[in-house]
Amino acid sequence: MMDIDSPSSSPVMAEVNSKTSSESNNPQSTPRQSEKNLMVHPLAIIGMSDHYTRIQMGGSPLHPSSPVLGLLFGWQDGLDICIVDSEEIEYSHSSSSTPPSNGEFGFGRGADTEVTSHQQSIRLKIELHQKVFPTHELIGWYRVGNTIIPEDLYINNHPSSIVKELNESPLFVLMNPDAEDASNELPISIYESLVTMGQGNDAGPSEQPRAVFVGLDFELETGEPERIAVEKVFKAQATDGASGLDLHLDSVTSSVESMRTRIATLLDFLRKTHSKEIPVNYNLLRQVDGLLRQLPVLADDNLTTEFDNEYDDMMTLAFLASVAKTAKVVQGYSDKFKHVQDFSNSKVMRGGMFR
């Protein structure tokens, strides 16, 4: 574990090699680390985005210039890491509510009592989260910003950091709020810190250990309950007068287009593999074979007969439901006519008795 005196004096070489991060801001980027199998769930990304949106739109007591950061929870089994959920924290614990002239709050400012109170608040949040989700552990932390700053490396590696205390090798997730809307990549980058031997300055030795950030590849993973919840969030947006049928058709259309895109990608992979444009990946080919074996054989006569029977049964049930509904309406009309007729007869009988 290396010692870092302060955020401003820490040697920082943010190694960035991300599709969503510009290499021009980090010219000394290194290749990504691919040994770890990293998976991210959509709920964690939605939590980070919601945290940033509430601060920017005034839904939080924090100043819009406050740093947006929080904790990441999930599970880890060897080299398999899964980020499942995110929990926001208020890092700027200074009692001053006025931001500095540069428009940004400094990390770690405030009196000792404020720092202690803030750390206790973070520990309480971690404890409450793990009581609800006992299998979750602290995986790392996140921040919303355009680029990596020296304080990121300080939080990730300083021995006094709660993140470093609860996880020897925490992950750092950077979400870019200014990513291009037309980009097909998620606006997040995931890093881990490594200690390397770097060039020292004139006052120090020629080589000294320094911490660097190295980008990690990740995959998006979701379960069926989580997928339903995410779809519910997207459907809850403003409809601008659109009917429920329009929203349903939009959802179906989006699903079909997504399926077509994936099928096109799969066909392109098979064509290039067949023409030997790319190396043969037997693992992927076995997955494709397993997927095809799950599909029904459309040319099977038994399947056609079964489909016709199902269709006939469905149409019969629809016809019977229509007949039952019509009979109920006729029955209601007959009851009303009977009541009116009985009322008229009773009125005529009362009139005859008084003549």
Buried (B, 14 or more C-beta within 10 A) or exposed (E): EBEBEEBEEBBBBBBBBBEBBEEEEBEEBBEBBEEBBBBBBBBBBBBBBBBBBBBBEEEBEBBEBBBBBBBBBBBBEEEEBBBBBBBBBBBBBBEEEEBEEEEBBBBBBBEEEEBEEBBEEBEEBBEEBBEEBEEBBBBBBBBBBBEBBBBBBBBBBBEEBBBBBBBEBBBBBBBBBEBEEEEEEBBBBBBBBBEEEEEEEEEEEEEEEBBBBBBBBBEEBBEEEBEEBBEEEEEEEEEEEEEEEEBEEEEEEEEEEEEEEEEEEBEEBEEEBEEEEEEEEEEEEEEBEEEEEEEEEEEEEEEEEEEEEEEEEEEEEEEEEEEEEEEEEEEEEEEEEEEEEEEEEEEEEEEEEEE
